[in-house]
Amino acid sequence: MLTLVIGGARSGKSEWAEHLAHASGLPVTYVATAQDYPNDLEWQRRIKLHQQRRPKNWQLQVIPVALAEFLSRCTPEQTILIDSLGTWVSNCLAQDEAHWQSTQIRLIAHLQSCPSQVIVVCEETGWGVVPAFSSGRLFRDRLGHLTRQLGLIAHAVHLVIAGYTLRLDQMGEKLPNPSAFLPDSLNY
């Protein structure tokens, strides 16, 4: 079962995802996609805040790129919390388009077949200005497209904004003909 938690910066999306993981009643594996940059003190503070908020009995896996491979080894007796999809996309940004398509298709397939409950935290980047640089536009477009695909297959989609949550899959409607937005290999 896939749950998608989306929101803007500092909206509370990670805290909400952590709440959902804890409420599952299952052992939790927290998957951090952030790479460690020891010389970046501000980045280290952000990581420390996340670490301090998590229960001590949660397992930690640091997986900057190989999410699909990790998901292929999961079991039903656990909840997987991936934080965050945006960081993962940025870690894969150097991939050319063909490699990226393959990477995201593998990820989506493994999310669909994963026997664990999976909660994915994802940044909403499309509400800001169009990035001035091509790498920023590529990141925004890849993340937006992937988030949209995950929203189509998720059992629950939560939007977190200004410290409040909205359950989009219960309040909203899917766009007509959603399969038109999926890569050919994922069309139902």
PAMIDO-200899 format. One record per atom (N, C-alpha, C, CB): x, y, z; atom name. Coordinates in steps of 0.05 Angstrom, whole numbers, plus 32768, in hexadecimal, padded with zeros to 4 digits. Glycine has a CB too. Layout:
<pts>
> X, Y, Z, CA
...
</pts>
This chain:
<pts>
> 8011, 7FE8, 8000, N
> 8000, 8000, 8000, CA
> 8012, 8019, 8000, C
> 7FED, 8000, 8018, CB
> 800D, 802B, 7FED, N
> 801D, 8043, 7FEA, CA
> 800D, 805B, 7FF4, C
> 8025, 8047, 7FCC, CB
> 801B, 806B, 8004, N
> 8010, 8085, 800D, CA
> 8023, 809A, 8004, C
> 800B, 8085, 802C, CB
> 8019, 80AF, 7FF8, N
> 8029, 80C6, 7FEF, CA
> 8022, 80DE, 8000, C
> 8023, 80CC, 7FD0, CB
> 8037, 80EB, 800B, N
> 8034, 8103, 801B, CA
> 8043, 8119, 800D, C
> 803E, 80FE, 8039, CB
> 8034, 812D, 8003, N
> 8041, 8142, 7FF4, CA
> 803C, 815D, 8002, C
> 8036, 8144, 7FD7, CB
> 804E, 8170, 7FFD, N
> 804B, 818A, 8009, CA
> 8063, 819B, 8003, C
> 8047, 8188, 8027, CB
> 8061, 81B4, 8009, N
> 8077, 81C7, 8005, CA
> 808B, 81C6, 801B, C
> 806C, 81E3, 8002, CB
> 809F, 81D6, 8019, N
> 80B5, 81D8, 802D, CA
> 80A9, 81E0, 8048, C
> 80CB, 81EC, 8024, CB
> 80B1, 81D2, 805D, N
> 80A9, 81D8, 8078, CA
> 808B, 81D7, 807D, C
> 80B4, 81F3, 8080, CB
> 807D, 81C8, 806D, N
> 8060, 81C5, 8070, CA
> 8058, 81B2, 8085, C
> 8054, 81BD, 8055, CB
> 806A, 819F, 808D, N
> 8063, 818B, 80A0, CA
> 8060, 816F, 8094, C
> 804A, 8192, 80AF, CB
> 8068, 816D, 807A, N
> 8064, 8153, 806C, CA
> 8073, 813C, 8079, C
> 806B, 8156, 804F, CB
> 808C, 8141, 8081, N
> 809B, 812B, 808E, CA
> 808F, 8123, 80A8, C
> 80B8, 8134, 8092, CB
> 8087, 8137, 80B8, N
> 807A, 8130, 80D2, CA
> 8060, 8120, 80CE, C
> 8074, 814A, 80E1, CB
> 8051, 8128, 80BA, N
> 8038, 8119, 80B4, CA
> 803E, 80FC, 80AB, C
> 8027, 8127, 809F, CB
> 8052, 80F9, 809A, N
> 805A, 80DF, 8091, CA
> 8064, 80CE, 80A9, C
> 8070, 80E0, 807C, CB
> 8073, 80DA, 80BB, N
> 807C, 80CC, 80D3, CA
> 8065, 80C4, 80E4, C
> 8090, 80DE, 80E3, CB
> 8051, 80D5, 80E7, N
> 8039, 80CE, 80F6, CA
> 802B, 80B6, 80E9, C
> 8025, 80E7, 80F7, CB
> 8027, 80B6, 80CF, N
> 801A, 80A0, 80C1, CA
> 802A, 8086, 80C5, C
> 8017, 80A6, 80A3, CB
> 8045, 8088, 80C3, N
> 8055, 8070, 80C7, CA
> 8052, 8065, 80E3, C
> 8073, 8077, 80C2, CB
> 8053, 8076, 80F7, N
> 8050, 806E, 8113, CA
> 8034, 8061, 8117, C
> 8054, 8085, 8126, CB
> 801F, 806D, 810B, N
> 8004, 8064, 810E, CA
> 7FFF, 8048, 8101, C
> 7FF1, 8078, 8103, CB
> 8011, 8040, 80EF, N
> 800E, 8026, 80E2, CA
> 8010, 800F, 80F5, C
> 8023, 8023, 80CB, CB
> 801E, 8014, 810C, N
> 8021, 7FFF, 8120, CA
> 8036, 7FEA, 8118, C
> 8008, 7FF1, 8125, CB
> 8043, 7FED, 8102, N
> 8057, 7FDB, 80F8, CA
> 8073, 7FE6, 80FD, C
> 8054, 7FD5, 80DA, CB
> 8087, 7FD5, 80FD, N
> 80A3, 7FDF, 80FF, CA
> 80A8, 7FF2, 80E7, C
> 80B7, 7FC8, 80FF, CB
> 80B6, 8007, 80EB, N
> 80BA, 801C, 80D6, CA
> 80D7, 801C, 80CE, C
> 80B2, 8038, 80E0, CB
> 80DB, 801C, 80B4, N
> 80F6, 8021, 80A8, CA
> 80F5, 803C, 809B, C
> 80FE, 800A, 8094, CB
> 8105, 804E, 80A4, N
> 8106, 8069, 8099, CA
> 811C, 8069, 8084, C
> 810C, 807E, 80B0, CB
> 8114, 8070, 806C, N
> 8127, 8070, 8055, CA
> 812E, 808E, 8050, C
> 811C, 8062, 803C, CB
> 8146, 8095, 8056, N
> 8150, 80B0, 8051, CA
> 815D, 80B0, 8035, C
> 8164, 80BA, 8067, CB
> 8154, 80C2, 8024, N
> 8160, 80C4, 8009, CA
> 8176, 80D9, 8008, C
> 814B, 80CA, 7FF5, CB
> 8179, 80E8, 801E, N
> 818D, 80FE, 801E, CA
> 81A9, 80F2, 8021, C
> 8188, 8111, 8035, CB
> 81BB, 80FE, 8012, N
> 81D7, 80F6, 8014, CA
> 81E3, 8108, 802A, C
> 81E6, 80FA, 7FF9, CB
> 81F7, 80FD, 8037, N
> 8204, 810B, 804D, CA
> 821A, 811E, 8041, C
> 8211, 80F8, 8061, CB
> 8218, 8137, 8049, N
> 822C, 814B, 8041, CA
> 8239, 8156, 805B, C
> 8220, 8162, 802F, CB
> 824E, 8149, 8065, N
> 8258, 8150, 8080, CA
> 8261, 816E, 8082, C
> 8270, 813E, 8086, CB
> 8269, 817A, 806C, N
> 8272, 8196, 806D, CA
> 825C, 81AA, 806C, C
> 8286, 819B, 8057, CB
> 8243, 81A1, 8067, N
> 822C, 81B3, 8066, CA
> 821E, 81B3, 8081, C
> 8219, 81AB, 804E, CB
> 8224, 81C6, 8092, N
> 821A, 81C6, 80AE, CA
> 81FB, 81C9, 80AE, C
> 8227, 81DB, 80BE, CB
> 81F1, 81DA, 809D, N
> 81D4, 81DE, 809C, CA
> 81C6, 81C4, 8094, C
> 81CD, 81F4, 8088, CB
> 81D1, 81B5, 8081, N
> 81C6, 819C, 8079, CA
> 81C7, 8188, 8090, C
> 81D5, 8190, 8060, CB
> 81DD, 8188, 809F, N
> 81E0, 8176, 80B6, CA
> 81CB, 817C, 80CB, C
> 81FC, 8179, 80C1, CB
> 81C5, 8196, 80CF, N
> 81B0, 819D, 80E3, CA
> 8195, 8193, 80DA, C
> 81AF, 81BC, 80E6, CB
> 818F, 8194, 80C0, N
> 8175, 818A, 80B6, CA
> 8173, 816C, 80BB, C
> 8172, 8190, 8098, CB
> 8189, 815D, 80B5, N
> 8189, 8140, 80B9, CA
> 8185, 813A, 80D7, C
> 81A3, 8134, 80AE, CB
> 8193, 8149, 80E8, N
> 8191, 8145, 8105, CA
> 8175, 8149, 810F, C
> 81A5, 8158, 8114, CB
> 8167, 815D, 8105, N
> 814B, 8162, 810D, CA
> 8139, 814A, 8106, C
> 8140, 817B, 8100, CB
> 813D, 813F, 80EE, N
> 812D, 8128, 80E6, CA
> 8134, 8110, 80F8, C
> 8133, 8120, 80C8, CB
> 814D, 810C, 80FE, N
> 8156, 80F6, 810F, CA
> 814A, 80F8, 812B, C
> 8174, 80F4, 8110, CB
> 814A, 8110, 8136, N
> 8140, 8114, 8151, CA
> 8122, 810F, 8153, C
> 8147, 8130, 815B, CB
> 8113, 8114, 813E, N
> 80F6, 8111, 813E, CA
> 80EE, 80F4, 813C, C
> 80EA, 8121, 8127, CB
> 80FF, 80E3, 8130, N
> 80F7, 80C7, 812B, CA
> 80FA, 80B7, 8145, C
> 8108, 80BB, 8115, CB
> 80E8, 80A4, 8149, N
> 80EB, 8091, 815F, CA
> 8105, 8081, 815C, C
> 80D2, 807E, 8161, CB
> 8111, 807A, 8172, N
> 812A, 806C, 8173, CA
> 8128, 8050, 8167, C
> 8135, 806B, 818F, CB
> 8110, 8044, 8169, N
> 810D, 8028, 8160, CA
> 8109, 8026, 8141, C
> 80F6, 801B, 816E, CB
> 8107, 803C, 8133, N
> 8105, 803B, 8116, CA
> 8120, 8035, 810A, C
> 80FA, 8056, 810B, CB
> 8120, 8023, 80F6, N
> 8139, 801D, 80E8, CA
> 813E, 8034, 80D4, C
> 8137, 8002, 80DA, CB
> 8157, 8038, 80CE, N
> 815F, 804D, 80BA, CA
> 816E, 8040, 80A3, C
> 8170, 8063, 80C7, CB
> 8166, 8046, 808B, N
> 8174, 803F, 8073, CA
> 817A, 8059, 8064, C
> 8164, 802A, 8061, CB
> 8193, 805D, 805C, N
> 819A, 8074, 804C, CA
> 819D, 806A, 802F, C
> 81B4, 8083, 8056, CB
> 818B, 8072, 801E, N
> 818A, 8068, 8002, CA
> 8187, 807F, 7FEF, C
> 8173, 8053, 7FFE, CB
> 819C, 808B, 7FE6, N
> 819A, 80A2, 7FD5, CA
> 818F, 809D, 7FB9, C
> 81B5, 80AE, 7FD2, CB
> 8193, 8084, 7FAE, N
> 818B, 807F, 7F93, CA
> 817C, 8064, 7F90, C
> 81A3, 807F, 7F80, CB
> 8185, 804F, 7F9C, N
> 817B, 8033, 7F97, CA
> 8161, 802D, 7FA5, C
> 8190, 801F, 7F9E, CB
> 814D, 803E, 7FA2, N
> 8133, 8039, 7FB0, CA
> 8125, 8020, 7FA6, C
> 8121, 8051, 7FAD, CB
> 8124, 801C, 7F8B, N
> 8116, 8005, 7F80, CA
> 8122, 7FEB, 7F8B, C
> 8118, 8005, 7F61, CB
> 813C, 7FEA, 7F8C, N
> 814A, 7FD2, 7F95, CA
> 8143, 7FCD, 7FB3, C
> 8168, 7FD4, 7F91, CB
> 8143, 7FE2, 7FC3, N
> 813C, 7FE0, 7FDF, CA
> 811F, 7FD6, 7FE2, C
> 813F, 7FFB, 7FED, CB
> 810C, 7FE1, 7FD3, N
> 80F0, 7FD9, 7FD5, CA
> 80EC, 7FBC, 7FCD, C
> 80DF, 7FEB, 7FC3, CB
> 80FD, 7FB2, 7FBC, N
> 80FA, 7F96, 7FB3, CA
> 8100, 7F82, 7FCA, C
> 810C, 7F90, 7F9C, CB
> 810D, 7F8B, 7FE0, N
> 8114, 7F7A, 7FF6, CA
> 8102, 7F7E, 800E, C
> 8131, 7F7F, 7FFE, CB
> 80EE, 7F8E, 800D, N
> 80DD, 7F94, 8024, CA
> 80C9, 7F7E, 8029, C
> 80CE, 7FAF, 801F, CB
> 80BE, 7F7D, 8041, N
> 80AC, 7F69, 804A, CA
> 8092, 7F75, 8053, C
> 80B8, 7F57, 8060, CB
> 807C, 7F66, 8055, N
> 8062, 7F71, 805D, CA
> 8061, 7F7B, 807A, C
> 804D, 7F5D, 8059, CB
> 8073, 7F72, 808B, N
> 8071, 7F77, 80A8, CA
> 807F, 7F92, 80AF, C
> 807F, 7F61, 80B7, CB
> 8080, 7FA5, 809D, N
> 808D, 7FBE, 80A3, CA
> 8080, 7FD5, 8093, C
> 80AB, 7FBC, 809C, CB
> 8085, 7FED, 809E, N
> 807E, 8005, 808F, CA
> 8097, 8012, 8087, C
> 806C, 8018, 80A1, CB
> 8098, 801B, 806E, N
> 80AF, 8028, 8062, CA
> 80A8, 8046, 805F, C
> 80B8, 801C, 8047, CB
> 80B8, 8057, 806A, N
> 80B4, 8074, 8067, CA
> 80CC, 807F, 8057, C
> 80B2, 8083, 8083, CB
> 80C6, 8089, 803F, N
> 80DB, 8094, 802E, CA
> 80DA, 80B2, 802F, C
> 80D8, 808A, 8010, CB
> 80F0, 80BF, 8038, N
> 80F0, 80DC, 803B, CA
> 810B, 80E6, 802F, C
> 80ED, 80E4, 8058, CB
> 810B, 80F0, 8017, N
> 80F5, 80F9, 8007, CA
> 80F9, 80F3, 7FE9, C
> 80F0, 8116, 800B, CB
> 80E3, 80F4, 7FDB, N
> 80E4, 80EE, 7FBE, CA
> 80F4, 8104, 7FAF, C
> 80C8, 80EC, 7FB3, CB
> 80F0, 811D, 7FB8, N
> 80FF, 8133, 7FAB, CA
> 811D, 8131, 7FAD, C
> 80F6, 814E, 7FB7, CB
> 8126, 8129, 7FC4, N
> 8143, 8124, 7FC8, CA
> 814C, 810E, 7FB6, C
> 814A, 811F, 7FE5, CB
> 813C, 80F8, 7FB5, N
> 8143, 80E1, 7FA4, CA
> 8145, 80EA, 7F86, C
> 812E, 80CB, 7FA7, CB
> 8131, 80FA, 7F7D, N
> 8132, 8104, 7F61, CA
> 814B, 8114, 7F5D, C
> 8118, 8114, 7F5B, CB
> 8152, 8125, 7F6F, N
> 816A, 8136, 7F6C, CA
> 8183, 8124, 7F6B, C
> 816D, 814B, 7F82, CB
> 8183, 810E, 7F7A, N
> 819A, 80FB, 7F79, CA
> 819C, 80ED, 7F5E, C
> 8198, 80E7, 7F8F, CB
> 8186, 80EC, 7F4F, N
> 8185, 80DE, 7F35, CA
> 8185, 80F2, 7F1E, C
> 816C, 80CD, 7F33, CB
> 8189, 810C, 7F24, N
> 8186, 8121, 7F0F, CA
> 819A, 811E, 7EF9, C
> 8189, 813B, 7F1C, CB
> 81B2, 8113, 7EFE, N
> 81C6, 8111, 7EE9, CA
> 81C0, 80FB, 7ED4, C
> 81E1, 810B, 7EF5, CB
> 81AC, 80EB, 7EDA, N
> 81A5, 80D5, 7EC7, CA
> 819A, 80E1, 7EAD, C
> 8190, 80C2, 7ED3, CB
> 81A2, 80D6, 7E96, N
> 8196, 80DF, 7E7D, CA
> 8178, 80D6, 7E7D, C
> 81A5, 80D5, 7E64, CB
> 8169, 80E0, 7E6A, N
> 814C, 80DB, 7E69, CA
> 8146, 80BD, 7E68, C
> 8140, 80E9, 7E52, CB
> 8154, 80AE, 7E58, N
> 814E, 8091, 7E56, CA
> 8153, 8083, 7E70, C
> 815F, 8084, 7E3F, CB
> 8169, 8089, 7E7D, N
> 8170, 807D, 7E97, CA
> 815B, 8085, 7EAC, C
> 818D, 8085, 7EA0, CB
> 8154, 809F, 7EAC, N
> 8140, 80A9, 7EBF, CA
> 8125, 809A, 7EBB, C
> 813C, 80C7, 7EBC, CB
> 811C, 8097, 7EA2, N
> 8103, 8089, 7E9D, CA
> 8104, 806D, 7EA8, C
> 80FD, 8088, 7E7F, CB
> 811A, 805F, 7EA4, N
> 811E, 8044, 7EAF, CA
> 811D, 8044, 7ECD, C
> 8138, 8038, 7EA4, CB
> 812B, 8057, 7ED9, N
> 812D, 8059, 7EF6, CA
> 8111, 805E, 7F02, C
> 8140, 8070, 7EFE, CB
> 8102, 8070, 7EF7, N
> 80E8, 8076, 7F03, CA
> 80D4, 8060, 7EFE, C
> 80DD, 8090, 7EF8, CB
> 80D5, 8052, 7EE7, N
> 80C4, 803B, 7EE2, CA
> 80C9, 8025, 7EF6, C
> 80C8, 8031, 7EC5, CB
> 80E3, 8020, 7EFB, N
> 80EA, 800B, 7F0F, CA
> 80E0, 8013, 7F2B, C
> 8109, 8007, 7F10, CB
> 80E3, 802C, 7F32, N
> 80D9, 8035, 7F4C, CA
> 80BB, 8032, 7F4F, C
> 80E1, 8053, 7F51, CB
> 80AC, 803A, 7F3B, N
> 808F, 8038, 7F3B, CA
> 8086, 801B, 7F3D, C
> 8082, 8046, 7F23, CB
> 8093, 800A, 7F2D, N
> 808C, 7FEE, 7F2D, CA
> 8091, 7FE1, 7F49, C
> 809D, 7FDE, 7F18, CB
> 80A7, 7FE8, 7F55, N
> 80AE, 7FDD, 7F70, CA
> 809B, 7FE9, 7F85, C
> 80CB, 7FE3, 7F77, CB
> 8093, 8002, 7F82, N
> 807F, 800D, 7F95, CA
> 8065, 7FFF, 7F93, C
> 807C, 802B, 7F90, CB
> 805D, 7FF8, 7F7A, N
> 8044, 7FEA, 7F76, CA
> 8044, 7FCE, 7F80, C
> 803D, 7FEA, 7F58, CB
> 805B, 7FC1, 7F7F, N
> 805C, 7FA4, 7F88, CA
> 8067, 7FA1, 7FA4, C
> 806E, 7F95, 7F74, CB
> 806F, 7FB6, 7FB1, N
> 807B, 7FB4, 7FCC, CA
> 8067, 7FA9, 7FE0, C
> 8087, 7FCF, 7FD5, CB
> 806D, 7F94, 7FEF, N
> 805A, 7F89, 8002, CA
> 8058, 7F9A, 801C, C
> 8062, 7F6D, 800A, CB
> 806A, 7FAD, 8020, N
> 8069, 7FBF, 8037, CA
> 8056, 7FD6, 8033, C
> 8086, 7FC9, 803E, CB
> 804E, 7FE2, 8049, N
> 8041, 7FFC, 8048, CA
> 8057, 8010, 8042, C
> 8031, 8003, 8062, CB
> 8054, 8020, 802E, N
> 8069, 8033, 8027, CA
> 805D, 8050, 8027, C
> 8075, 802D, 800A, CB
> 806A, 8061, 8035, N
> 8063, 807D, 8037, CA
> 8079, 808D, 802A, C
> 805E, 8087, 8055, CB
> 8073, 809D, 8016, N
> 8087, 80AD, 8007, CA
> 8081, 80CB, 800C, C
> 8086, 80A6, 7FE9, CB
> 8096, 80D8, 8016, N
> 8094, 80F5, 8019, CA
> 809E, 8102, 8000, C
> 80A5, 80FF, 8032, CB
> 8090, 8116, 7FF6, N
> 8097, 8123, 7FDD, CA
> 8093, 8141, 7FDE, C
> 8087, 8117, 7FC5, CB
> 80A6, 8150, 7FD6, N
> 80A4, 816D, 7FD5, CA
> 8093, 8176, 7FBE, C
> 80C0, 8179, 7FD3, CB
> 8083, 818A, 7FC2, N
> 8073, 8196, 7FAC, CA
> 8083, 81AE, 7FA3, C
> 8056, 819E, 7FB6, CB
> 808E, 81AC, 7F8B, N
> 809F, 81C1, 7F80, CA
> 8091, 81D2, 7F6B, C
> 80B9, 81B6, 7F76, CB
> 807A, 81C9, 7F62, N
> 806E, 81D6, 7F4B, CA
> 805F, 81F0, 7F51, C
> 805B, 81C4, 7F3E, CB
> 805D, 81F8, 7F6A, N
> 804E, 8210, 7F71, CA
> 805F, 822A, 7F70, C
> 8042, 820D, 7F8C, CB
> 8078, 8227, 7F6B, N
> 808A, 823E, 7F6B, CA
> 808F, 8248, 7F4E, C
> 80A5, 8237, 7F78, CB
> 80A2, 8259, 7F4C, N
> 80A9, 8264, 7F32, CA
> 80B7, 824F, 7F21, C
> 80BA, 827D, 7F35, CB
> 80B7, 8253, 7F07, N
> 80C6, 8241, 7EF5, CA
> 80E3, 8245, 7EFA, C
> 80BE, 8246, 7ED7, CB
> 80F2, 8230, 7F01, N
> 810F, 8234, 7F07, CA
> 811E, 8240, 7EEF, C
> 811B, 8219, 7F0E, CB
> 8131, 8251, 7EF6, N
> 8140, 825F, 7EE2, CA
> 8154, 824E, 7ED3, C
> 814F, 8276, 7EEF, CB
> 815C, 8238, 7EDF, N
> 8171, 8227, 7ED3, CA
> 8165, 820C, 7ECA, C
> 8187, 8221, 7EE7, CB
> 8171, 8201, 7EB5, N
> 8166, 81E8, 7EAA, CA
> 8166, 81D1, 7EBD, C
> 8176, 81E1, 7E91, CB
> 817A, 81D0, 7ECF, N
> 817B, 81BA, 7EE3, CA
> 8164, 81BD, 7EF6, C
> 8196, 81BA, 7EF2, CB
> 815C, 81D5, 7EFE, N
> 8145, 81D9, 7F0F, CA
> 812B, 81D2, 7F02, C
> 8144, 81F6, 7F18, CB
> 8129, 81D8, 7EE8, N
> 8110, 81D1, 7ED9, CA
> 810F, 81B3, 7ED6, C
> 8110, 81DF, 7EBE, CB
> 8126, 81A6, 7ED1, N
> 8126, 8189, 7ECE, CA
> 811E, 817C, 7EE8, C
> 8142, 817F, 7EC5, CB
> 8129, 8185, 7EFE, N
> 8121, 817A, 7F18, CA
> 8103, 817D, 7F1D, C
> 8131, 8188, 7F2F, CB
> 80F9, 8195, 7F1A, N
> 80DD, 819B, 7F1F, CA
> 80CB, 818A, 7F0D, C
> 80D6, 81B8, 7F1A, CB
> 80D2, 8187, 7EF3, N
> 80C2, 8177, 7EE1, CA
> 80C3, 815A, 7EE7, C
> 80CB, 817C, 7EC4, CB
> 80DB, 814F, 7EED, N
> 80DD, 8133, 7EF4, CA
> 80CE, 812C, 7F0E, C
> 80FA, 812A, 7EF7, CB
> 80D1, 813D, 7F22, N
> 80C4, 8138, 7F3C, CA
> 80A6, 813B, 7F38, C
> 80CE, 814C, 7F51, CB
> 809D, 814F, 7F2A, N
> 8080, 8153, 7F26, CA
> 8073, 813C, 7F17, C
> 807B, 816D, 7F17, CB
> 8080, 8133, 7F02, N
> 8076, 811D, 7EF3, CA
> 8075, 8103, 7F03, C
> 8087, 8118, 7EDA, CB
> 808A, 80FE, 7F12, N
> 808B, 80E5, 7F23, CA
> 8076, 80E7, 7F39, C
> 80A7, 80E2, 7F2F, CB
> 8074, 80FE, 7F46, N
> 805F, 8101, 7F5B, CA
> 8044, 80FC, 7F4F, C
> 8061, 811D, 7F67, CB
> 803E, 8106, 7F38, N
> 8024, 8101, 7F2B, CA
> 801F, 80E3, 7F26, C
> 8022, 8111, 7F11, CB
> 8034, 80D6, 7F1D, N
> 8031, 80B9, 7F18, CA
> 802C, 80AA, 7F32, C
> 804B, 80AE, 7F0B, CB
> 803A, 80B1, 7F47, N
> 8036, 80A4, 7F61, CA
> 801B, 80AA, 7F6C, C
> 804C, 80AC, 7F75, CB
> 8011, 80C3, 7F68, N
> 7FF6, 80CA, 7F71, CA
> 7FE1, 80B8, 7F64, C
> 7FF1, 80E7, 7F6B, CB
> 7FE6, 80B0, 7F4B, N
> 7FD2, 809F, 7F3D, CA
> 7FD1, 8082, 7F48, C
> 7FD9, 809E, 7F20, CB
> 7FE7, 8079, 7F54, N
> 7FE8, 805D, 7F5E, CA
> 7FE6, 805B, 7F7D, C
> 8001, 8050, 7F55, CB
> 7FE7, 8072, 7F8A, N
> 7FE7, 8072, 7FA8, CA
> 7FCC, 806B, 7FB2, C
> 7FF0, 808D, 7FB2, CB
> 7FCB, 805E, 7FC9, N
> 7FB2, 8058, 7FD7, CA
> 7FA8, 8070, 7FE6, C
> 7FB6, 8040, 7FEA, CB
> 7FBB, 8082, 7FEE, N
> 7FB4, 809A, 7FFC, CA
> 7FC7, 80B0, 7FF4, C
> 7FB5, 8096, 801C, CB
> 7FBD, 80C8, 7FF0, N
> 7FCE, 80DF, 7FE9, CA
> 7FC6, 80F6, 7FFC, C
> 7FC9, 80E8, 7FCB, CB
> 7FDA, 80FE, 800C, N
> 7FD6, 8113, 8020, CA
> 7FE6, 812C, 8016, C
> 7FE0, 810A, 803C, CB
> 7FD8, 8143, 8017, N
> 7FE5, 815D, 8012, CA
> 7FE8, 816A, 802D, C
> 7FD5, 816F, 7FFE, CB
> 8001, 8172, 8033, N
> 8006, 8180, 804D, CA
> 800E, 819D, 8045, C
> 801D, 8172, 805D, CB
> 7FFF, 81AF, 8051, N
> 8005, 81CC, 804B, CA
> 7FFE, 81DC, 8064, C
> 7FF4, 81D6, 8033, CB
> 8011, 81ED, 806C, N
> 800E, 81FF, 8083, CA
> 8006, 81EF, 809C, C
> 7FF9, 8214, 807D, CB
> 8011, 81D7, 809F, N
> 800C, 81C8, 80B7, CA
> 7FF2, 81B9, 80B7, C
> 800E, 81D9, 80CF, CB
> 7FE3, 81B8, 80A1, N
> 7FCA, 81AA, 809F, CA
> 7FCC, 8195, 8089, C
> 7FB3, 81BD, 8099, CB
> 7FBD, 817F, 808C, N
> 7FBD, 816A, 8078, CA
> 7FA2, 8168, 806B, C
> 7FC5, 814F, 8085, CB
> 7FA3, 8162, 8051, N
> 7F8B, 815D, 8041, CA
> 7F8E, 8142, 8034, C
> 7F85, 8173, 802C, CB
> 7F7B, 8131, 8035, N
> 7F7C, 8117, 8028, CA
> 7F70, 811A, 800C, C
> 7F6C, 8101, 8038, CB
> 7F82, 811E, 7FF8, N
> 7F7A, 8125, 7FDD, CA
> 7F6B, 810E, 7FCF, C
> 7F92, 812C, 7FCD, CB
> 7F73, 80F5, 7FD5, N
> 7F65, 80DF, 7FC7, CA
> 7F48, 80DC, 7FD0, C
> 7F74, 80C5, 7FCC, CB
> 7F41, 80E7, 7FE7, N
> 7F25, 80E6, 7FF0, CA
> 7F16, 80FF, 7FE8, C
> 7F24, 80E2, 800E, CB
> 7F24, 8116, 7FE5, N
> 7F17, 812F, 7FE0, CA
> 7F16, 8136, 7FC3, C
> 7F24, 8145, 7FEF, CB
> 7F29, 812D, 7FB4, N
> 7F2C, 8136, 7F98, CA
> 7F24, 8121, 7F84, C
> 7F48, 813E, 7F92, CB
> 7F28, 8127, 7F6B, N
> 7F23, 8114, 7F56, CA
> 7F3C, 8110, 7F46, C
> 7F0C, 811E, 7F43, CB
> 7F41, 80F8, 7F3D, N
> 7F57, 80F3, 7F2B, CA
> 7F51, 8100, 7F10, C
> 7F5D, 80D4, 7F27, CB
> 7F66, 8108, 7F03, N
> 7F62, 8113, 7EE8, CA
> 7F57, 80FD, 7ED5, C
> 7F7D, 811E, 7EDC, CB
> 7F47, 8105, 7EC1, N
> 7F3D, 80F0, 7EAE, CA
> 7F55, 80E4, 7E9F, C
> 7F29, 80FC, 7E9B, CB
> 7F52, 80CB, 7E98, N
> 7F66, 80BC, 7E88, CA
> 7F82, 80BE, 7E95, C
> 7F66, 80C7, 7E6C, CB
> 7F85, 80B6, 7EAE, N
> 7F9F, 80B9, 7EBB, CA
> 7FB5, 80A8, 7EAE, C
> 7F9D, 80B2, 7ED8, CB
> 7FAE, 8093, 7EA1, N
> 7FC2, 8082, 7E95, CA
> 7FD2, 8090, 7E7F, C
> 7FB6, 8068, 7E8A, CB
> 7FC6, 80A5, 7E74, N
> 7FD4, 80B5, 7E5F, CA
> 7FED, 80C2, 7E6A, C
> 7FC2, 80CA, 7E53, CB
> 7FF0, 80C4, 7E85, N
> 8006, 80D2, 7E91, CA
> 801B, 80BF, 7E9B, C
> 7FFC, 80E3, 7EA7, CB
> 8016, 80A5, 7E99, N
> 802A, 8091, 7EA2, CA
> 803B, 8088, 7E8B, C
> 801B, 8079, 7EAF, CB
> 8054, 8080, 7E91, N
> 8065, 8075, 7E7C, CA
> 8057, 805C, 7E70, C
> 8081, 806E, 7E86, CB
> 805C, 8057, 7E56, N
> 804E, 8040, 7E49, CA
> 804F, 8026, 7E58, C
> 805A, 803C, 7E2E, CB
> 8065, 8021, 7E65, N
> 8068, 8007, 7E73, CA
> 8057, 8005, 7E8C, C
> 8085, 8002, 7E79, CB
> 804B, 801C, 7E95, N
> 803B, 801B, 7EAD, CA
> 801D, 801F, 7EA8, C
> 8044, 8030, 7EC0, CB
> 8015, 8024, 7E8F, N
> 7FF9, 8028, 7E89, CA
> 7FE9, 800F, 7E90, C
> 7FF5, 802F, 7E6B, CB
> 7FD2, 8014, 7E9D, N
> 7FC1, 7FFE, 7EA5, CA
> 7FAE, 7FF6, 7E8F, C
> 7FB1, 8005, 7EBF, CB
</pts>
